[in-house]
Amino acid sequence: MFWTLEFASYLEEAPWPATKDELIDYALRNGSPIEVIENLQELEDGQEIYESIEDIWEDYPSQSDFLFNEDEY
């Protein structure tokens, strides 16, 4: 499974919390690239509920990972 910020952006508006099947359905309906769908298909089978993209991509960058100060802009 290989995630990028671009791939993850296709799931920003996903109906969280969601199961693997719900996320795949969402990605298909929204025209996500095949790589996003393939990544979702690689998730463990079952009815696990994913609360956010962080549950799928553990290294998803948070706001604090970026080196800019919002107060300056």
C-alpha positions in Angstrom: 0.0 0.0 0.0 1.4 3.3 -1.1 -0.2 6.6 0.0 0.5 10.1 -1.1 -1.1 13.4 -0.1 -2.8 13.5 -3.5 -4.3 10.0 -3.0 -5.4 10.8 0.6 -7.1 14.0 -0.6 -9.7 11.9 -2.5 -10.9 10.6 0.9 -11.0 14.0 2.8 -14.8 14.2 2.3 -15.4 10.5 2.9 -18.3 9.7 5.3 -16.2 9.0 8.4 -16.5 6.7 10.3 -16.7 4.1 7.5 -15.9 0.4 6.8 -13.6 -0.7 4.0 -16.5 -1.4 1.7 -18.0 2.0 2.3 -14.7 3.7 1.5 -14.3 1.7 -1.7 -17.8 2.6 -2.7 -17.2 6.3 -1.9 -13.9 6.3 -3.9 -15.6 4.6 -6.9 -18.5 7.1 -6.9 -16.2 10.1 -6.7 -13.9 9.1 -9.6 -10.8 8.4 -7.4 -7.7 7.1 -9.3 -7.3 3.3 -9.4 -4.4 3.6 -7.0 -6.7 4.8 -4.3 -9.1 2.0 -4.8 -6.3 -0.6 -4.9 -4.9 0.8 -1.6 -8.3 0.5 0.0 -8.7 -3.0 -1.3 -5.5 -3.9 0.5 -7.0 -3.0 3.9 -7.7 -6.0 6.2 -11.0 -7.7 5.4 -13.7 -7.5 7.9 -16.1 -5.0 9.3 -13.5 -2.8 11.0 -14.6 0.8 11.3 -12.1 3.5 10.3 -12.6 6.8 12.1 -10.4 8.9 9.8 -7.6 8.7 7.2 -5.1 8.4 10.1 -6.5 4.9 10.8 -5.7 3.9 7.2 -2.4 5.8 6.7 -0.6 6.0 10.0 2.0 8.5 8.7 -0.6 10.9 7.4 0.9 14.4 8.1 -0.9 16.5 10.6 -1.1 20.3 10.7 2.0 20.4 13.0 4.1 18.6 10.4 4.2 21.6 8.2 6.7 24.3 8.9 4.7 27.5 8.6 3.1 29.7 11.1 -0.6 30.4 10.3 -0.5 33.6 12.5 1.9 35.2 10.0 -0.5 35.0 7.1 
